[in-house]
Amino acid sequence: MADPETAKDTKTDPEEVEDVDEGSEEVGEDGRTAAGDNITNQYLQNPQVLAAIQSKLGSMVGAPSGYIASLPKVVKRRIKALKKLQFEATKIEADFYVQVHKLECEYAAKYAPLYDKRKEIVTGSTEPTEDECDWPSDEEEEEEAIGEEAKLSEALKDKVKVEDEKKDEAKTEAKAEEDPSGIPQFWLTIFKNVDMLTEYIQDHDEPILQHLTDITVKYTDPVSSVMGFTLYFHFEPNDYFTNTVLTKEYTMRSDPDETDPFSFEGPEIVKCKGCTIDWKKGKDVTVKAIKKKQKHKGRGTTRTVTKTVKNESFFHFFNPPAVPEGDDVELDEEVEAQLTNDFEIGHFIRERLVPRAVLYFTGEALDDEEIPTYRMYEDDGMEDEDGDDEEDDENDPDYEPKGDRKTPGECKQQ
């Protein structure tokens, strides 16, 4: 029988242990091997594998953990009682928002005189009194400080400088007489200050929006079964369209969804309706005319045609996508995104822009506010400005290779 101590020494003596390389791999501190990492990376680079993983993870989102299913029947019965109470609370919440809508309608009448006065000042139809202008501002404090310094130094100025100052004052008075009435470009400045809106304003929109004099909100009758509101964009006479008012109507759903009542979080906009803009001839900025060259494959002749295509413009806001009727209708993802975007803008104009217009004009309302940006009514088929693409016209029944027919260069009128 071998000596136990000798056997122990034999097993643990490092000098007597042979290093045998059997293709062992380096193992990291976390127990992972390089070969294993390589295989994992190869799998993750496979699009089919990634798609399968994402699909599996997506199906797990919101899935119950199994705890509720494991509860005794008597406990599940009590949970049903709580859900019924929750449903009753949801109905009370819905009624709460109905009462809020009634208050909005009531207080809208109280705000109206203030908004009318604001419009009069903005358009220059009335000049505010000294009492109405009595409001402190940082600029006035700076002007007062500068004025005090000027008074201290005024006694030291010679007669020549005094005369120069009188001339400057005369120039200032003359310039004051030339100042425009009201507050020029009031609403255009507001739109350009708000990221949510300025993204849609093109250069050709600005001259039109300079004629925007006011935006008002009208709520649906509180006794009506349909909740909603309408935005009114008031324009002074201009060279672009004959409308004096452009409207955007929003319809809201104030009742919980019968199929999913617990998702109710208050009234939501479900559809909107624009209006027809009566553009004057050649002034429609929502479309543009482009020239395209068409080449006939068989005859080799080329002609130039003029086509009218959609043009990016803020005024597409008044022509939103139609919402199909029926609860079972599924919207196209692009249309749904456009409508969601539209609803956000309409809600923002009603809730923030109209009540706090002057603060968005000065930028004060933007200091602590983060506003998301959106894309509105994009057209994938929108053509480039140059429009120099050539098209094969072999299948065009209207193509006459004997001579190019002249086409009007003006945009279509809506």
C-alpha positions in Angstrom: 0.0 0.0 0.0 1.5 3.3 -1.0 2.2 6.0 1.5 -0.6 8.5 1.4 1.7 11.4 1.9 3.9 10.3 -1.0 0.9 9.9 -3.2 -0.3 13.4 -2.3 3.1 14.9 -3.1 3.1 13.0 -6.4 -0.2 14.5 -7.5 0.6 18.1 -6.5 4.3 18.4 -7.3 4.4 20.9 -10.3 7.8 19.6 -11.4 6.5 16.1 -12.0 3.4 17.2 -13.9 3.8 17.2 -17.7 2.4 20.0 -19.8 0.2 18.4 -22.4 -1.3 20.5 -25.2 -4.7 19.0 -26.1 -6.0 22.0 -28.0 -7.3 23.6 -24.9 -8.8 27.1 -25.3 -8.2 30.3 -23.4 -11.0 31.0 -21.0 -11.7 34.5 -19.9 -12.6 35.7 -16.5 -16.3 35.5 -17.4 -15.8 31.9 -18.5 -16.3 32.7 -22.2 -14.0 31.3 -24.9 -12.8 33.0 -28.1 -14.3 30.2 -30.3 -17.6 30.6 -28.5 -17.6 34.4 -29.1 -16.8 33.9 -32.8 -19.7 31.5 -33.2 -22.0 33.9 -31.4 -20.9 36.8 -33.6 -21.5 34.7 -36.7 -25.1 34.0 -35.6 -25.8 37.6 -34.8 -24.6 38.7 -38.2 -27.2 36.4 -39.8 -30.3 38.5 -40.7 -32.6 35.6 -40.3 -31.4 34.8 -36.8 -31.7 38.5 -35.8 -35.2 38.6 -37.2 -36.2 35.5 -35.2 -34.7 36.9 -32.0 -36.5 40.2 -32.5 -39.8 38.4 -33.2 -39.4 36.3 -30.0 -38.6 39.4 -27.9 -41.5 41.3 -29.4 -43.9 38.5 -28.5 -42.7 38.6 -24.9 -43.5 42.3 -24.5 -46.5 42.7 -22.2 -46.8 39.0 -21.7 -47.9 37.9 -18.3 -45.3 36.5 -16.0 -47.5 33.6 -15.0 -48.1 34.9 -11.5 -51.7 35.9 -12.1 -52.5 32.6 -13.8 -51.1 30.7 -10.8 -53.4 32.5 -8.3 -56.3 30.6 -6.7 -59.7 30.9 -8.2 -61.0 32.8 -5.3 -58.3 35.5 -5.7 -59.0 35.7 -9.5 -62.6 36.3 -8.6 -61.7 39.2 -6.5 -59.5 40.6 -9.3 -62.5 40.5 -11.6 -64.4 42.6 -9.0 -61.5 45.2 -9.0 -61.6 45.3 -12.8 -65.3 46.1 -12.7 -64.6 48.9 -10.2 -61.9 50.1 -12.5 -64.4 50.2 -15.4 -66.8 52.3 -13.4 -63.9 54.6 -12.5 -63.2 54.9 -16.2 -66.7 55.9 -17.0 -66.5 58.6 -14.3 -63.2 59.8 -15.8 -64.9 60.1 -19.2 -67.7 62.1 -17.7 -65.1 64.3 -16.1 -63.6 65.2 -19.5 -67.1 66.0 -20.8 -67.5 68.5 -18.0 -64.0 69.9 -18.8 -65.2 70.4 -22.4 -68.2 72.3 -21.1 -65.9 74.5 -19.0 -63.7 75.1 -22.0 -66.7 76.3 -24.0 -67.8 78.6 -21.1 -64.3 80.1 -20.6 -63.7 80.5 -24.3 -66.3 83.3 -24.2 -64.3 85.0 -21.4 -61.0 84.8 -23.4 -62.6 86.1 -26.6 -62.5 89.8 -25.7 -58.8 89.5 -24.8 -58.0 87.7 -28.1 -60.0 90.3 -30.1 -57.9 93.0 -28.4 -54.7 91.1 -29.3 -55.8 91.0 -32.9 -56.5 94.7 -33.0 -53.0 95.5 -31.6 -51.3 93.0 -33.9 -53.0 94.3 -37.1 -52.6 98.0 -36.0 -56.3 98.7 -36.1 -55.9 100.2 -32.6 -53.0 101.6 -30.7 -52.6 100.5 -27.0 -52.8 103.2 -24.3 -50.0 104.0 -21.9 -51.9 102.1 -19.2 -52.2 99.1 -21.5 -48.5 99.1 -22.2 -47.6 99.3 -18.5 -45.6 96.1 -18.2 -42.0 95.7 -17.0 -39.3 94.3 -19.2 -35.6 93.7 -19.0 -35.0 95.9 -22.0 -36.7 98.9 -20.3 -34.5 98.5 -17.3 -31.4 98.5 -19.5 -32.7 101.6 -21.3 -33.2 103.4 -18.0 -29.7 102.6 -16.8 -28.3 103.9 -20.1 -30.4 107.0 -19.7 -29.0 107.7 -16.3 -25.5 107.5 -17.6 -26.3 109.8 -20.5 -27.7 112.4 -18.0 -24.5 112.4 -16.0 -22.3 112.9 -19.0 -24.6 115.3 -20.8 -23.4 118.3 -18.6 -19.9 117.7 -19.8 -20.7 117.8 -23.5 -19.9 120.9 -25.6 -22.3 122.8 -27.7 -21.3 121.0 -30.9 -22.2 117.6 -29.4 -25.5 119.0 -28.1 -26.4 120.1 -31.6 -25.5 116.7 -33.0 -27.8 115.1 -30.4 -30.6 117.3 -31.5 -30.1 116.3 -35.1 -30.1 112.6 -34.0 -33.3 113.1 -32.1 -34.9 114.7 -35.2 -33.8 111.7 -37.3 -35.2 109.3 -34.7 -38.6 111.1 -34.7 -38.7 111.0 -38.5 -37.9 107.3 -38.4 -40.7 106.8 -35.8 -43.2 108.3 -38.2 -42.2 105.7 -40.8 -42.7 102.7 -38.4 -45.4 100.2 -39.6 -48.6 99.8 -37.7 -49.2 96.9 -35.5 -46.7 94.0 -35.1 -45.5 92.9 -38.5 -45.2 89.2 -39.3 -46.6 88.3 -35.8 -47.9 84.8 -36.6 -45.2 84.0 -39.2 -42.6 84.7 -36.5 -44.4 82.5 -34.1 -44.5 79.7 -36.7 -40.8 80.0 -37.4 -40.0 80.0 -33.7 -41.7 76.6 -33.2 -39.8 73.6 -34.5 -43.0 71.6 -34.9 -44.3 74.2 -37.5 -41.2 75.8 -39.0 -40.2 72.5 -40.7 -43.2 72.8 -43.0 -42.8 76.4 -43.9 -41.1 76.8 -47.3 -39.7 80.0 -48.7 -42.7 80.4 -51.0 -45.1 80.0 -47.9 -43.7 83.0 -46.0 -45.1 85.8 -48.2 -48.5 84.2 -47.8 -48.2 83.7 -44.0 -47.3 87.4 -43.6 -51.0 88.0 -44.3 -52.1 85.8 -41.5 -53.8 88.1 -39.0 -55.2 85.8 -36.3 -55.9 82.2 -35.3 -59.0 81.4 -33.3 -60.5 78.3 -31.8 -64.1 77.3 -31.6 -65.3 74.3 -29.6 -68.2 72.1 -30.6 -71.5 72.8 -28.8 -71.3 71.2 -25.3 -74.8 69.7 -25.7 -73.6 67.9 -28.9 -72.8 64.2 -28.7 -69.6 64.9 -30.6 -66.6 66.5 -29.0 -64.2 68.5 -31.0 -62.9 71.9 -32.1 -62.2 74.0 -35.2 -59.1 76.2 -35.9 -59.8 79.3 -37.9 -56.9 80.9 -39.7 -57.8 84.5 -40.6 -56.1 86.2 -43.6 -56.2 89.8 -44.8 -56.8 90.3 -48.6 -53.8 89.0 -50.5 -52.6 88.1 -54.0 -52.6 84.3 -53.4 -56.2 83.2 -52.6 -59.6 84.7 -52.2 -60.4 83.0 -48.8 -60.4 85.3 -45.8 -60.6 82.3 -43.4 -59.1 78.8 -43.7 -60.4 76.2 -41.4 -59.3 72.9 -39.8 -61.9 70.8 -38.0 -60.9 68.1 -35.5 -63.3 65.4 -34.1 -62.5 63.8 -30.8 -63.6 60.6 -29.1 -64.5 61.2 -25.4 -65.8 57.7 -24.6 -63.7 54.7 -23.7 -63.1 52.1 -26.4 -65.6 49.3 -25.8 -63.0 46.7 -26.9 -60.3 48.1 -24.7 -61.8 50.4 -22.0 -58.8 50.4 -19.8 -56.6 52.1 -22.4 -58.7 55.3 -22.0 -56.6 58.3 -21.0 -58.9 61.1 -22.0 -60.4 62.4 -25.2 -58.4 61.8 -28.3 -58.6 63.2 -31.8 -59.8 60.6 -34.2 -60.2 62.5 -37.5 -59.8 65.9 -39.0 -61.1 67.8 -42.0 -59.6 70.7 -43.9 -61.0 73.1 -46.4 -60.7 74.1 -50.0 -58.3 76.9 -50.8 -59.5 79.1 -53.6 -56.1 79.9 -55.2 -55.8 82.7 -57.6 -54.5 81.8 -61.1 -50.9 80.7 -61.0 -50.5 81.3 -57.2 -51.1 77.7 -55.9 -47.9 76.9 -54.0 -48.9 73.4 -53.2 -48.2 72.3 -56.7 -45.5 73.1 -59.3 -45.0 72.6 -63.0 -41.9 70.7 -64.2 -40.7 70.1 -67.7 -39.7 66.5 -68.6 -38.2 65.1 -71.8 -39.8 62.1 -73.3 -38.0 59.9 -75.9 -39.8 57.5 -78.1 -37.9 54.2 -78.2 -39.1 53.2 -81.7 -38.8 56.5 -83.6 -36.0 58.1 -81.5 -37.8 61.4 -81.4 -37.9 63.6 -78.3 -40.5 65.9 -76.9 -40.7 68.2 -73.8 -43.9 68.1 -71.7 -45.0 70.0 -68.7 -46.4 68.1 -65.7 -48.0 69.3 -62.5 -46.7 67.6 -59.4 -47.1 68.1 -55.7 -44.9 70.8 -54.1 -43.9 70.9 -50.4 -45.9 73.6 -48.6 -47.4 74.4 -45.2 -50.8 74.7 -46.9 -51.0 71.0 -47.3 -52.1 71.2 -43.6 -55.6 72.1 -45.0 -55.8 69.0 -47.1 -55.2 66.1 -44.7 -55.6 62.4 -45.5 -59.1 61.1 -45.3 -59.9 58.7 -42.4 -61.9 55.7 -43.5 -65.1 55.0 -41.7 -65.6 51.9 -39.6 -63.8 50.5 -36.6 -62.4 47.5 -38.4 -60.6 49.5 -41.1 -56.8 49.4 -40.7 -54.9 52.5 -41.8 -51.8 52.4 -43.9 -48.7 53.0 -41.7 -47.7 56.1 -43.6 -51.3 57.6 -43.5 -51.5 56.7 -39.8 -48.2 58.5 -39.1 -49.4 61.6 -41.1 -52.7 61.7 -39.2 -50.9 61.3 -35.8 -48.6 64.2 -36.8 -51.6 66.3 -37.8 -53.4 65.6 -34.6 -50.4 66.6 -32.6 -50.1 69.9 -34.4 -53.8 70.7 -34.1 -53.7 69.9 -30.4 -50.6 72.1 -29.9 -52.1 75.1 -31.7 -55.2 74.9 -29.6 -53.6 74.2 -26.3 -50.4 76.2 -26.4 -50.0 78.5 -29.4 -53.3 80.4 -29.4 -53.4 81.0 -25.6 -49.7 82.1 -25.4 -49.1 83.6 -28.8 -47.1 86.6 -27.5 -44.8 84.3 -25.5 -44.0 82.2 -28.6 -43.5 85.4 -30.6 -40.8 86.6 -28.1 -39.4 83.1 -27.6 -40.1 83.1 -23.8 -42.4 80.1 -24.1 -39.6 78.1 -25.8 -37.1 78.4 -23.0 -38.1 75.3 -21.0 -39.9 73.4 -23.7 -38.9 70.5 -25.9 -41.1 70.2 -29.0 -40.8 67.1 -31.2 -40.5 67.6 -34.9 -42.6 65.8 -37.4 -43.0 65.2 -41.1 -46.3 66.1 -42.7 -47.9 64.8 -45.9 -44.8 63.8 -47.8 -45.2 62.5 -51.3 -42.8 59.8 -52.3 -43.5 60.6 -55.9 -42.5 64.3 -55.5 -40.4 65.4 -58.4 -37.1 67.3 -58.3 -37.1 71.0 -59.2 -35.0 70.6 -62.3 -37.3 68.0 -63.9 -34.8 67.2 -66.6 -35.4 63.4 -66.5 -36.0 61.7 -69.8 -38.9 59.2 -70.1 -39.5 56.6 -72.7 -42.8 57.3 -74.3 -43.4 54.2 -76.4 -46.6 53.4 -74.6 -48.0 56.9 -74.4 -51.1 57.0 -76.6 -51.0 60.8 -76.7 -47.5 61.0 -78.1 -47.2 62.5 -81.5 -43.7 62.3 -82.9 -44.5 64.5 -85.9 -44.3 67.6 -83.7 -44.2 68.5 -80.1 -47.5 69.8 -78.8 -47.4 72.9 -76.6 -48.6 72.5 -73.0 -49.6 75.2 -70.6 -46.8 76.2 -68.1 -49.2 77.2 -65.3 -50.0 75.1 -62.3 -53.4 73.4 -62.1 -55.9 75.2 -59.9 -57.5 73.3 -57.1 
